[in-house]
Amino acid sequence: MKRKVVTTADGSATIHLEEWNEQYHSKHGAIQEAEHVFLKHGLHQFEKNAKIAILEIGFGTGLNALLTIRETLRLGYTIRYTGIEAFPVAQEEITQLNYVQLLHKPELEAVFKQMHSIDWGVPENLIAQFSLEKVQINFQEITYQDKFDLVYFDAFGARVQPELWTEEIFQKMFYALKSKGILVTYAAKGSVRRAMQAVGFKVERLPGPPGKREMLRAVKP
């Protein structure tokens, strides 16, 4: 599938898949979307200095992990981060991403390079309070049980990969989360909300990031 790095509305880069007419992030702003969906309505639901286990569905470019590291340094979190990715991004694409420059955090440059160079399946500390394990499997193969406090659900949209937005997948997310664990996603389709509710999640609609009216947050009772 033909891929190219493109610039989104807030100046941050993403990867465009031409055959699907789909991007890794919102065309209205990759960083804006990640900060709104995954930080504001996910990570920031936890108190400062909290210990948090995060599961990311769709590790992709590493943007969500990078922003989470920035917040770890700012708010004193201790984070164990697991990123699931079936098809890792190529190194030549990684070198074209401009996230560190736009965040004005040059000290994160080495961290961003390290997160994309560490071995898959081996947890490694990127900074003292943040460990990352990248896992290369299909989402259907996930079998975690009561392990995570927070899920960043950042799979490709249901328009192009409807199989990733089913009751089967959200049941796996429900099992993976601890009691009172949170799942956040940019999606807001009624079918997605109903699939979450069917497996036991309590789901709320929230204002979406730029370019989207709504997003979803789900909590495991």
FENPE-V680491 format. One record per residue. PHI is phi in degrees with one decimal (* if undefined). OMEGA is omega as a letter, one per 30 degrees, with the letter a starting at -180 (* if undefined). NEAR is the number of other ideal C-beta (glycine too) atoms within 8 Angstrom. Layout:
PHI&OMEGA&NEAR, PHI&OMEGA&NEAR
This chain:
*&a&6, -70.8&a&6, -131.4&l&9, -151.0&l&7, -83.1&a&10, -128.3&l&10, -102.2&l&5, -90.5&a&15, -63.9&l&9, -92.9&l&11, 92.1&a&8, -86.3&a&15, -86.5&l&12, -149.5&l&14, -108.5&a&14, -103.1&l&10, -101.4&a&11, -66.4&a&9, -62.6&a&6, -92.6&a&8, 51.0&a&5, -133.9&l&9, -115.5&l&11, -67.2&a&7, -135.7&l&13, -63.7&l&15, -67.5&l&9, -82.1&l&12, 143.5&a&15, -64.1&a&15, -67.1&l&13, -56.9&a&14, -62.8&a&15, -62.3&a&13, -65.3&a&10, -72.3&a&13, -76.8&a&15, -90.4&l&15, -89.3&a&13, -57.6&a&8, -99.8&l&12, -121.8&a&13, -57.9&a&12, -75.2&l&8, -76.9&l&7, -101.3&a&9, -68.8&l&4, -55.7&l&6, 69.3&l&7, -71.5&l&8, -97.3&a&7, -133.5&l&12, -102.9&a&13, -116.6&l&15, -113.1&l&14, -106.2&l&14, -98.6&a&12, 104.7&a&11, -61.0&l&11, 53.7&a&11, -79.1&a&12, 84.6&a&13, -60.8&a&14, -63.3&l&13, -66.1&l&13, -62.5&l&15, -64.4&l&14, -67.8&l&15, -63.8&l&14, -56.4&a&11, -72.1&l&12, -60.5&l&14, -68.5&a&8, -78.5&a&6, -114.3&l&8, 77.3&l&8, -65.4&l&15, -118.6&a&11, -127.0&l&14, -108.6&a&11, -115.4&l&13, -117.5&a&13, -110.8&l&12, -96.5&l&13, -150.3&l&12, -79.1&a&7, -131.3&a&3, -58.3&l&8, -70.0&a&11, -71.5&a&6, -60.8&l&7, -66.7&l&6, -75.4&l&12, -57.8&a&11, -67.4&a&6, -93.9&a&8, -85.6&a&10, -111.5&a&9, -63.9&a&14, -61.9&a&11, -62.4&a&6, -70.9&l&10, -79.0&a&11, 56.7&l&5, -128.6&a&7, -59.3&l&6, -67.4&l&6, -90.8&a&12, -58.6&a&8, -65.5&l&7, -65.0&l&12, -63.3&l&12, -65.6&a&8, -64.6&a&10, -63.2&l&13, -94.9&a&10, -110.7&a&5, -67.4&a&10, -67.0&l&5, -74.7&l&8, 81.8&a&7, -124.6&l&7, -62.6&l&7, -145.2&l&10, -77.9&l&8, -86.0&l&10, -137.7&a&9, -57.6&a&4, -101.2&a&9, -139.3&l&14, -108.1&a&10, -123.6&l&14, -124.5&l&12, -95.6&a&13, -124.2&a&10, -98.7&l&8, -145.5&l&8, -74.6&a&5, -61.1&l&12, -66.4&a&8, -90.9&a&6, -67.4&a&9, -135.9&a&5, -65.0&l&10, -132.5&l&6, 48.7&a&8, -113.4&a&9, -121.5&l&13, -92.2&a&10, -149.0&l&16, -116.3&l&15, -91.9&a&14, -95.8&a&11, -126.1&l&11, -73.3&l&10, -58.9&a&8, -63.4&a&8, -64.2&l&11, -61.5&a&5, -104.7&l&8, -135.9&a&9, -60.7&a&8, -67.0&l&7, -91.7&a&11, -125.2&a&14, -106.9&l&9, -57.4&a&8, -57.8&a&7, -70.4&a&13, -70.6&l&15, -63.9&l&9, -63.8&l&13, -66.6&l&14, -60.4&l&11, -64.7&a&9, -68.9&a&13, -82.6&l&15, -74.8&l&10, -56.6&a&7, 70.4&l&7, -68.0&a&12, -118.7&l&14, -120.8&l&15, -124.1&l&15, -150.9&l&12, -72.5&a&11, -72.2&l&11, -144.5&a&12, -60.8&l&8, -59.4&a&5, -66.1&l&8, -69.0&l&13, -59.5&a&12, -66.8&l&8, -65.0&l&13, -63.0&a&13, -64.2&a&10, -63.9&a&8, -95.3&l&11, 117.8&l&7, -71.7&l&12, -93.3&a&8, -117.5&l&11, -128.5&l&8, -87.2&l&8, -129.5&l&9, -57.4&a&5, -85.0&l&12, -73.2&l&13, -49.8&l&11, 91.9&l&10, -131.7&a&11, -73.2&a&5, -139.9&l&9, -142.0&a&17, -120.9&l&15, -128.8&a&13, -120.4&l&13, -124.1&l&12, -83.1&a&14, -59.9&*&6
